[in-house]
Each structure stands twice: as structure tokens, then as C-alpha cells.
């Protein structure tokens, strides 16, 4: 088991603050069926820095406290981002790192939005057919486009490179 260091805790706190600040600064596109959370680009960070996974969970929790979907988004949305962050830290290749946020949020948040609108009644699946792909598309843009820029740039920054998991730098 990895021992939690002050550096790890600080890194997680900075990422939590950045995630929350980015989401709260752009609330319009951050919630809804076709959401584009710029902050989700940070979900690729656990690939290089596993200690950032708890920070993403906390940052998402803070951001979801003002969600128009209330407690259900606090629970489901935060779980989706936390699960995605954990799975990202386990990805075998850097270009697969954005995949867990796309899948987790598309399915979990898409399902949550469909349930919020239609319950588990006859309209659930038609609502999910709208919400799931809408959320997943926003995740593709945030994680593969913006997150991809982070994946490409971060290993080239010497002070950050020293903090990264060494086997992830190849």
C-alpha cells in the first residue's frame, strides 16, 4: 500500500480546488444533457499522478453541491468521477487514460439524468439515449481533446516530471 505523503495530499488538494473552480466558473455548460465540463480534462491526471484521484472526487463533490439535479448528482456524479479517476490511474497506456471518464460519466451521469427526468418508467431508455451520448460526447471533448493536451504536455515539464509515476513516462 502506498503511504500518503504531504506532497500527495497537497497535490490532491490543488486538483480538488482546480476542478471545483473550473466547474463553478463555467456553470452553464457544466450541468445538463449536453454538458461540457472543462474541469473533466483534469481526469487524465491520475494516469501520471495517482494521488490526484481523491482530489478529483472532492472537487467534483464540491462542484456538484450547486447542481440543479440536487443530491442525486452529488452522489451519482461524484461517484462517476471518483470511479473514473481510480480507473484512469490503472490504465496501461496514456492514450487510454481519457477512456474511463468518458464511459463512467456517459453511463452513470447519463443514467442519472434519465432517471431524474423520467424515473424508471417507460421513458427511461429514450431519455438515456439522449443523456448518455450527450454526456459522453462532452467527456470526449474534455478528456481526449483538452486532457490529451495535458497528457502530451505534462511529461515535458521537468518539475512535474519528477513527481510522475516513472513507468508511465515511456
N, C-alpha and C positions, 0 to 999 in steps of 0.2 A: 504494500500500500504506500502511496506517495505521501510524504509528510508535507503538510500545509505550511508554507513559509510566509513571512511578512511580504515578500515580493509577490507571491501568488495572490495573497489577499488584496494587496494594493492593485494588482493588475485586474482582478475580478471587479473591484470597486470602481475603477476607472471605466471599464467596459460597461458596467451597470449604469453609471451616470451618463455615459455617451449614448447608450441605447435609449434610455428614458428621454434624454434631452432631444435627440433627433426625432423621436416619435412625437413628443409633445410639441416640438417646434413646427411640425407639419401634420397637424391632426386631420386635415381634410382627406388626404389620400391614405391615411394610416388605418382607417377603420372602414369596413364595409365589404361588399361583394367583389369589387374590383380594386382591392387595396394594393397599394404600393408603399410599403414601409421601407424607407431608405435605411433605417436602422437595422433591418434584416441583413444588410450586407455584412454586418459585424458577425453574423452567424458562421462565417467561414473561419473566424479566429481560432476556435478550439482545435482546428487541424494542426496549427503551429504552436498554440498556447493552450493546452488543456485546462489550465487554471481559469480561463475566461468563461468556461461553460456555466458555472454558478452565477457569474456576473450577468450573463445574458438572461438567465432565468429571473434574477432580481430586477434587472432593467425592464424586462417585459412585464413583470408583475406591476411595477410602478406605473408604466405606461398604460396598462390595461385598467388601472383604477379609475380612469376617466372615460373608459369605453362606453359608447352608447348602448352596448349589449349587457352591461352590468356584471354581476357576479359570475354569470356563466362564461363570460370572456376572461375574467380574472382567472378562473380555474382552467378552462379548456385552452385558451390562448397561451397562457403561461406554461401549461403542461406541454403543448405542442412545441414551443420554442425551447423549453428545457430538454425535452427528448431529442429534438433536432441537434441541439448543441452537444449533447452527450454522444449521439451517433456520429456527428461530424468529427469528434475527437478520435473516433475509431476507424475512420475511412482510410483505405490503403493508399490512395493516391490523391494529390492535391486537386485534380480536376473533378474528383468525385465529392469533394468536400461540400459543395453547394447543394448536392442532391438531397440530403436529409431534411433541410428546411423546406425545400420545395414539396417533398412528399408529405412530411408530417403536417405542415400547415395547410396544404391543399386538402388533405383528408380530414384532419381534426378540426381545423377552423372552418373549413367548408361545411363539414357536418354540423358544427355548432351553429353556424349561420342559418343553415336549412332548418334545423330544429327550432331555432329562435322564431323563424317566420312561419313554419308550417307544423311544428310539433312532429310527432312520429306518425302522422296521419298519411292519407293518400297522396298529399302533395310534397311529402318529404323528398322523394327521389328527384322530382322535377326541380325543386329548389336546390338540391345538392348538385344537380347537373349544371346549374348556373354558378353557384357559390364556389364549389370545389375548384373548377378550372379557373375561375376569376382570381381566387386567392393564389393558386399555383402559378398563374402567369405573372402576377406581381412578384412572387418569390423568385421566379426565373430571372426577371429583370433586376431585382435587388441582389440576389445571391450570385448568379452567373455573370451578370454584367458588372455591377459595382463591386461585388465580392471578388469577382475574377480579377479586377484591377488590384484589389488588396493582396490576393494570392500572388500575383505577379510582382508587385512592388515590395512587399514587406521583407522578403529574404534579401533584398538589396540594400537594406538599411542596417548598417553594422551594429548599432546599439540594440536593435530589436533582434537581429540575427543571433546574437549571443544568448538571448532569452528563449529561443525556439527549441523545440524538441529536435535534437541533432539528426536523427534518422529521417526526419521529414524534409530536410533541406536538399535531398538528392533529386 
